[in-house]
């Protein structure tokens, strides 16, 4: 049982809370202004609590052979859930984590410290500005999980941003983004269209109920210049506690329809989620 006390602190972009999980001895839930951000089990960093992190975990698991080290860039830090996951499942990986909230990084470093030799470097910076300054062809995987409150910031949802992501990825690299939308999916379709203009391989991981427009939810956009292992991803996501589907090929092109990439001058954040969609009581 976790008998630790909650931690509450004002950070750069709101009020952060670290809440102990009563069922796991050294596990914590991070929220910022009531919006759930991360879950970390310090005793079991390979444990992924949330459905969307499990799906991103599947992407990371299938990005290369088992245990093979990778160079990974994470846009959006939170409590460093996925960097910790990569560090234990792919020892020797080199990872950069970009988080705009310096105060949040300091809180996480103080209360949820990384183990020595984890190979994880954190950077207090705007995600797009950091990406624009990063070397070309330097990442095997780029994971984007950036939310301002409960919305993807506008400047990370444009064709210009997609071009920077494509530039930083290696020729066989994989882009994976956690996005949130609901019917009629105007935001999601435009994001898919932006990456389809640059990458020949595209996939979308989502729960069937979300894809049918029954509720607002998280979806994982994948893009690459090499074929994605959609078969392995489909098997893994179908076996999750909350099964998801992997859309690709003709079905995904039909879903995108006549959507177009968003130029920087027309940038808009992702839609406001319904009340309670990503929060806790």
LOLO-492093 format. One record per residue: x, y, z of N, C-alpha, C in turn; residue in one letter. Coordinates in steps of 0.05 Angstrom, whole numbers, padded with zeros to 5 digits, always signed. Example, Ala and Ser with C-alpha at 12.3 -4.5 7.8 and 13.67 -1.06 7.14 Angstrom:
2
+00264-00114+00156+00246-00090+00156+00264-00066+00156A +00257-00045+00142+00273-00021+00143+00258+00001+00157S 
//
This chain:
281
+00017-00024+00000+00000+00000+00000+00018+00025+00000X +00010+00045-00016+00024+00070-00018+00014+00089+00004X +00031+00094+00024+00023+00112+00046+00034+00140+00043X +00045+00147+00020+00056+00173+00015+00034+00194+00014X +00041+00219+00020+00022+00241+00020+00021+00254-00008X -00001+00265-00016-00002+00280-00041+00017+00304-00041X +00026+00311-00064+00043+00335-00068+00029+00354-00086X +00026+00379-00077+00013+00400-00092+00032+00423-00096X +00036+00432-00121+00055+00454-00125+00047+00470-00149X +00050+00497-00147+00046+00514-00170+00070+00511-00189X +00064+00504-00214+00085+00502-00234+00081+00524-00255X +00097+00524-00276+00095+00547-00295+00068+00550-00308X +00055+00527-00313+00030+00528-00328+00006+00518-00313X +00006+00522-00286-00017+00514-00271-00010+00502-00244X -00028+00487-00233-00023+00473-00207-00021+00444-00212X +00003+00433-00205+00008+00405-00209+00002+00390-00183X -00008+00366-00185-00013+00349-00162-00001+00321-00168X +00014+00311-00149+00023+00283-00150+00007+00268-00129X -00009+00249-00139-00027+00234-00121-00018+00205-00119X -00013+00195-00095-00004+00168-00092-00027+00148-00099X -00020+00126-00112-00039+00104-00117-00039+00086-00092X -00062+00084-00080-00064+00068-00055-00059+00039-00059X -00061+00029-00084-00058+00000-00089-00030-00008-00098X -00013+00012-00104+00014+00005-00113+00034+00022-00097X +00054+00010-00086+00070+00022-00064+00084+00048-00072X +00095+00049-00097+00110+00073-00105+00099+00083-00132X +00073+00084-00135+00060+00093-00160+00046+00119-00155X +00047+00136-00176+00037+00163-00173+00021+00171-00198X +00000+00187-00194-00015+00200-00215-00009+00230-00215X -00002+00240-00238+00003+00269-00241-00020+00282-00255X -00030+00304-00243-00050+00321-00256-00040+00350-00256X -00049+00365-00276-00043+00394-00277-00070+00408-00282X -00077+00425-00263-00103+00438-00264-00126+00419-00268X -00124+00396-00255-00145+00376-00255-00145+00357-00279X -00129+00363-00300-00127+00346-00323-00106+00325-00318X -00113+00300-00322-00095+00278-00318-00072+00279-00338X -00047+00277-00329-00024+00279-00347-00008+00253-00349X -00003+00240-00327+00015+00217-00327+00010+00199-00303X +00018+00174-00307+00018+00155-00285+00045+00140-00286X +00059+00139-00263+00085+00126-00262+00086+00107-00238X +00096+00083-00242+00102+00065-00220+00133+00063-00219X +00145+00074-00198+00174+00074-00196+00186+00046-00193X +00170+00028-00181+00179+00000-00178+00176-00016-00203X +00159-00007-00221+00153-00022-00246+00149-00002-00269X +00171+00009-00279+00169+00030-00300+00157+00019-00326X +00156-00007-00329+00144-00019-00354+00114-00020-00352X +00103-00014-00328+00074-00014-00325+00062+00011-00337X +00044+00008-00357+00031+00031-00369+00002+00030-00362X -00007+00049-00347-00034+00049-00335-00056+00058-00355X -00051+00079-00370-00071+00090-00387-00071+00077-00414X -00095+00076-00426-00098+00062-00452-00081+00075-00474X -00080+00101-00475-00064+00114-00496-00034+00108-00493X -00024+00107-00467+00004+00101-00464+00009+00072-00470X -00010+00054-00465-00006+00026-00473-00003+00024-00504X -00019+00040-00518-00018+00039-00548+00009+00051-00558X +00018+00072-00545+00044+00083-00552+00066+00063-00545X +00062+00048-00523+00081+00027-00516+00082+00006-00538X +00059-00001-00549+00059-00021-00571+00075-00010-00595X +00072+00015-00601+00087+00027-00623+00117+00026-00618X +00125+00032-00594+00153+00031-00587+00163+00002-00587X +00147-00017-00579+00155-00045-00579+00160-00055-00607X +00144-00045-00626+00146-00055-00654+00163-00038-00672X +00175-00017-00661+00191+00001-00677+00218-00011-00686X +00227-00031-00671+00252-00045-00677+00252-00072-00664X +00272-00088-00668+00274-00114-00656+00273-00112-00625X +00264-00134-00611+00262-00133-00582+00288-00125-00569X +00286-00105-00551+00309-00097-00535+00330-00079-00550X +00326-00075-00576+00345-00059-00591+00344-00030-00582X +00367-00018-00575+00367+00010-00567+00358+00029-00589X +00344+00050-00581+00334+00070-00601+00341+00098-00592X +00343+00116-00611+00345+00145-00605+00316+00155-00607X +00305+00164-00584+00277+00173-00583+00275+00201-00573X +00258+00217-00587+00252+00244-00578+00223+00243-00569X +00218+00254-00545+00191+00256-00533+00184+00286-00532X +00164+00294-00546+00154+00322-00544+00131+00321-00524X +00135+00333-00501+00117+00331-00479+00129+00312-00458X +00131+00321-00434+00145+00305-00414+00127+00293-00393X +00111+00309-00380+00095+00299-00358+00113+00287-00337X +00106+00263-00327+00122+00249-00307+00142+00229-00320X +00146+00232-00346+00166+00216-00361+00159+00186-00362X +00133+00181-00365+00124+00153-00365+00136+00137-00388X +00134+00147-00412+00144+00131-00435+00175+00131-00436X +00189+00153-00430+00218+00150-00429+00227+00129-00409X +00214+00127-00386+00221+00107-00366+00216+00079-00378X +00194+00076-00393+00187+00051-00405+00209+00042-00425X +00217+00061-00443+00238+00055-00462+00264+00048-00448X +00270+00061-00427+00296+00057-00413+00298+00028-00402X +00275+00017-00394+00276-00011-00383+00271-00032-00404X +00256-00025-00425+00251-00045-00446+00272-00045-00468X +00286-00023-00471+00307-00020-00491+00332-00007-00478X +00345-00022-00460+00369-00010-00447+00389+00000-00467X +00402+00023-00460+00421+00035-00477+00410+00055-00497X +00383+00059-00496+00371+00079-00513+00379+00107-00505X +00381+00125-00524+00386+00153-00518+00360+00168-00523X +00351+00183-00502+00325+00196-00504+00327+00226-00496X +00313+00242-00511+00310+00270-00505+00280+00276-00499X +00275+00289-00477+00248+00296-00469+00245+00326-00468X +00226+00337-00483+00222+00365-00486+00196+00373-00472X +00198+00389-00451+00175+00397-00435+00176+00427-00431X +00155+00441-00438+00155+00470-00436+00154+00480-00408X +00144+00464-00389+00140+00473-00361+00164+00465-00344X +00182+00484-00340+00207+00479-00325+00199+00471-00296X +00180+00484-00284+00172+00478-00257+00162+00449-00255X +00148+00439-00275+00138+00412-00275+00162+00392-00276X +00181+00398-00293+00205+00381-00295+00219+00380-00268X +00221+00403-00254+00234+00403-00228+00219+00387-00207X +00192+00389-00208+00176+00374-00189+00180+00344-00194X +00179+00335-00219+00182+00307-00225+00210+00297-00217X +00231+00313-00223+00258+00305-00216+00261+00302-00186X +00247+00319-00170+00250+00318-00141+00235+00294-00129X +00211+00289-00138+00194+00268-00125+00194+00242-00140X +00200+00242-00166+00199+00217-00182+00226+00215-00197X +00248+00214-00183+00274+00215-00196+00279+00192-00215X +00294+00197-00236+00303+00177-00255+00325+00160-00243X +00327+00135-00249+00351+00119-00240+00376+00129-00254X +00399+00124-00241+00424+00131-00253+00428+00116-00279X +00440+00129-00299+00445+00116-00324+00421+00110-00341X +00399+00124-00337+00375+00119-00353+00378+00128-00382X +00397+00146-00387+00400+00155-00415+00379+00175-00424X +00367+00189-00405+00345+00207-00411+00353+00236-00404X +00353+00253-00425+00360+00281-00421+00334+00298-00423X +00329+00315-00404+00305+00332-00404+00312+00360-00413X +00294+00373-00427+00299+00400-00437+00274+00417-00432X +00277+00439-00417+00255+00457-00413+00254+00476-00437X +00236+00470-00455+00235+00486-00480+00208+00481-00494X +00201+00500-00511+00178+00496-00528+00183+00473-00548X +00164+00456-00551+00169+00432-00568+00176+00438-00596X +00162+00457-00608+00168+00463-00637+00194+00477-00640X +00200+00496-00622+00226+00510-00623+00249+00491-00620X +00246+00472-00601+00268+00453-00597+00271+00435-00622X +00248+00427-00634+00249+00410-00657+00262+00424-00680X +00256+00450-00684+00267+00465-00706+00298+00468-00704X +00308+00466-00679+00337+00468-00675+00351+00441-00674X +00336+00420-00674+00347+00393-00672+00360+00385-00699X +00381+00368-00698+00394+00359-00722+00375+00342-00740X +00379+00344-00766+00364+00327-00784+00373+00298-00781X +00354+00280-00787+00360+00251-00787+00373+00242-00761X +00361+00250-00738+00374+00244-00713+00357+00226-00694X +00332+00220-00702+00314+00205-00684+00304+00180-00698X +00303+00158-00683+00290+00133-00693+00260+00135-00689X +00252+00146-00667+00223+00149-00661+00219+00177-00649X +00198+00190-00658+00190+00216-00647+00161+00213-00636X +00158+00216-00610+00133+00214-00596+00123+00241-00589X +00100+00249-00598+00088+00275-00592+00064+00271-00573X +00066+00281-00549+00044+00279-00530+00043+00306-00515X +00036+00327-00530+00037+00354-00519+00008+00365-00517X +00001+00372-00493-00025+00384-00488-00022+00409-00471X -00034+00431-00480-00036+00455-00463-00063+00453-00449X -00063+00445-00424-00088+00437-00411-00097+00411-00423X -00120+00411-00437-00130+00387-00450-00131+00390-00480X -00115+00409-00492-00116+00413-00521-00087+00413-00532X -00085+00401-00556-00059+00402-00570-00055+00431-00580X -00032+00443-00573-00027+00471-00581-00028+00475-00611X -00037+00498-00620-00041+00503-00649-00015+00501-00664X +00007+00510-00653+00032+00510-00669+00044+00482-00672X +00033+00462-00659+00041+00435-00662+00020+00419-00678X +00004+00433-00694-00017+00420-00709-00018+00431-00737X +00005+00437-00749+00006+00449-00775+00024+00434-00794X +00022+00440-00820+00039+00427-00840+00068+00434-00835X +00074+00459-00825+00101+00466-00819+00113+00450-00797X +00098+00444-00776+00107+00427-00755+00112+00398-00765X +00094+00388-00782+00098+00361-00793+00123+00360-00809X +00130+00381-00824+00155+00381-00839+00179+00379-00821X +00178+00393-00798+00201+00392-00779+00203+00364-00768X +00181+00351-00761+00182+00324-00751+00194+00305-00772X +00186+00308-00797+00197+00291-00818+00227+00295-00822X +00236+00320-00819+00264+00326-00822+00281+00313-00800X +00271+00313-00776+00287+00303-00753+00287+00272-00753X +00267+00260-00763+00266+00231-00764+00286+00219-00784X +00298+00197-00778+00314+00182-00797+00297+00170-00819X +00309+00160-00839+00295+00150-00862+00275+00127-00855X +00283+00111-00835+00265+00089-00827+00252+00095-00800X +00251+00121-00793+00239+00128-00767+00209+00127-00766X +00198+00129-00742+00169+00127-00738+00161+00151-00721X +00140+00164-00731+00127+00186-00716+00102+00176-00703X +00097+00183-00678+00073+00174-00663+00063+00198-00647X +00038+00205-00650+00026+00227-00636+00001+00219-00622X -00002+00228-00597-00027+00225-00583-00044+00250-00588X -00067+00245-00601-00085+00267-00608-00112+00261-00595X -00129+00282-00593-00155+00279-00581-00175+00294-00598X -00197+00280-00604-00218+00293-00621-00244+00276-00619X -00265+00287-00630-00290+00273-00631-00304+00280-00658X -00325+00266-00664-00340+00271-00689-00347+00300-00691X -00344+00312-00715-00339+00300-00741-00309+00298-00748X -00291+00300-00729-00262+00295-00732-00248+00314-00750X -00257+00339-00751-00243+00359-00768-00214+00362-00761X -00207+00363-00735-00180+00367-00727-00163+00342-00734X -00173+00318-00727-00158+00294-00733-00154+00290-00763X -00174+00295-00779-00171+00291-00808-00149+00310-00819X -00149+00334-00809-00129+00353-00819-00101+00344-00811X -00098+00333-00787-00072+00323-00779-00063+00300-00796X -00081+00282-00801-00074+00259-00818-00067+00269-00846X -00081+00288-00857-00075+00299-00883-00048+00311-00884X -00040+00326-00863-00014+00338-00862+00009+00318-00863X +00006+00296-00848+00027+00276-00848+00026+00258-00873X +00002+00254-00884+00000+00239-00909+00014+00253-00932X +00016+00279-00931+00030+00294-00952+00060+00290-00951X +00070+00280-00929+00099+00277-00925+00108+00248-00923X +00091+00231-00912+00098+00203-00907+00081+00184-00923X +00092+00164-00936+00076+00145-00951+00061+00125-00934X +00070+00121-00910+00057+00102-00892+00044+00116-00869X +00018+00110-00865+00002+00124-00844-00016+00103-00831X -00021+00106-00805-00039+00089-00791-00052+00105-00768X -00074+00095-00758-00088+00108-00736-00098+00086-00717X -00092+00089-00691-00100+00070-00671-00122+00084-00654X -00146+00072-00653-00168+00084-00638-00188+00062-00629X -00202+00068-00608-00224+00051-00600-00247+00053-00619X -00260+00031-00625-00282+00032-00645-00304+00053-00638X -00310+00055-00612-00331+00074-00604-00323+00103-00610X -00297+00109-00608-00288+00136-00614-00290+00141-00644X -00280+00121-00660-00281+00123-00689-00309+00126-00700X -00328+00113-00686-00356+00115-00695-00370+00141-00686X -00355+00158-00672-00366+00183-00664-00383+00182-00639X -00381+00161-00624-00398+00158-00600-00388+00174-00577X -00361+00180-00576-00350+00196-00555-00324+00208-00563X -00316+00228-00549-00291+00242-00552-00269+00224-00540X -00245+00223-00552-00225+00206-00541-00197+00210-00553X -00178+00196-00542-00150+00196-00552-00147+00177-00575X -00131+00185-00594-00124+00168-00617-00094+00172-00623X -00082+00151-00633-00053+00152-00639-00049+00153-00669X -00037+00175-00679-00030+00178-00707-00001+00167-00711X +00003+00151-00731+00029+00140-00737+00036+00147-00766X +00062+00154-00770+00071+00160-00797+00100+00151-00800X +00107+00142-00824+00134+00132-00829+00139+00130-00859X +00165+00129-00866+00172+00124-00894+00175+00095-00900X +00174+00078-00880+00176+00049-00884+00150+00036-00875X +00144+00012-00885+00119-00001-00877+00117-00004-00847X +00094+00003-00836+00089-00001-00807+00079-00030-00803X +00086-00041-00780+00078-00069-00775+00049-00068-00764X +00030-00062-00781+00002-00058-00773-00010-00084-00762X +00000-00107-00773-00010-00132-00763-00003-00137-00734X +00022-00132-00726+00030-00135-00698+00016-00115-00681X +00013-00090-00690-00001-00070-00675-00030-00077-00671X -00043-00088-00692-00071-00096-00689-00075-00118-00669X -00057-00137-00669-00059-00159-00650-00055-00149-00621X -00036-00132-00617-00031-00121-00590-00053-00104-00580X -00063-00086-00597-00084-00068-00588-00110-00082-00585X -00115-00103-00600-00140-00118-00597-00140-00134-00571X -00116-00140-00560-00115-00156-00535-00115-00139-00510X -00115-00112-00513-00115-00094-00490-00142-00096-00475X -00142-00087-00450-00166-00087-00434-00188-00071-00448X -00180-00049-00461-00199-00033-00477-00189-00035-00506X -00200-00055-00521-00189-00060-00548-00192-00036-00567X -00172-00034-00584-00172-00013-00605-00168-00026-00632X -00173-00010-00652-00169-00019-00680-00146-00003-00692X -00134-00015-00713-00113-00001-00728-00123+00003-00756X -00128+00028-00763-00137+00035-00789-00114+00044-00806X -00113+00035-00832-00092+00042-00850-00101+00037-00878X -00084+00044-00897-00091+00038-00925-00116+00053-00935X -00131+00039-00952-00155+00051-00965-00175+00061-00944X -00179+00046-00923-00198+00055-00902-00191+00081-00890X -00165+00085-00885-00156+00110-00873-00157+00133-00893X -00150+00127-00918-00153+00148-00939-00182+00157-00941X -00200+00139-00940-00229+00146-00941-00236+00163-00917X -00225+00156-00893-00231+00172-00869-00221+00200-00872X -00197+00204-00883-00185+00231-00887-00203+00247-00906X -00213+00234-00927-00230+00247-00946-00217+00271-00959X -00231+00294-00959-00221+00318-00973-00207+00337-00953X -00199+00327-00930-00185+00344-00911-00158+00353-00922X -00149+00376-00913-00124+00387-00923-00105+00394-00900X -00079+00393-00905-00060+00403-00884-00066+00431-00876X -00059+00438-00851-00065+00465-00841-00039+00482-00842X -00040+00504-00857-00016+00521-00858-00013+00535-00831X +00012+00545-00825+00017+00558-00800-00001+00581-00795X -00008+00597-00815-00024+00621-00811-00053+00614-00804X -00061+00589-00808-00089+00581-00801-00089+00562-00777X -00067+00562-00761-00064+00542-00739-00086+00545-00719X -00097+00522-00710-00117+00521-00689-00110+00498-00670X -00115+00501-00644-00111+00479-00626-00132+00457-00630X -00128+00434-00619-00148+00413-00619-00173+00423-00604X -00196+00411-00610-00221+00421-00597-00221+00417-00567X -00237+00434-00554-00241+00432-00525-00256+00406-00519X -00245+00389-00502-00259+00364-00496-00284+00369-00479X -00303+00351-00481-00327+00354-00463-00319+00354-00434X -00335+00366-00417-00330+00367-00389-00325+00339-00377X -00302+00337-00363-00297+00312-00350-00283+00291-00367X -00277+00297-00393-00266+00277-00410-00238+00268-00401X -00222+00287-00391-00194+00280-00384-00188+00288-00355X -00208+00294-00339-00203+00303-00312-00210+00282-00292X -00205+00290-00267-00212+00273-00244-00228+00290-00224X -00242+00276-00207-00259+00291-00188-00243+00303-00166X 
//
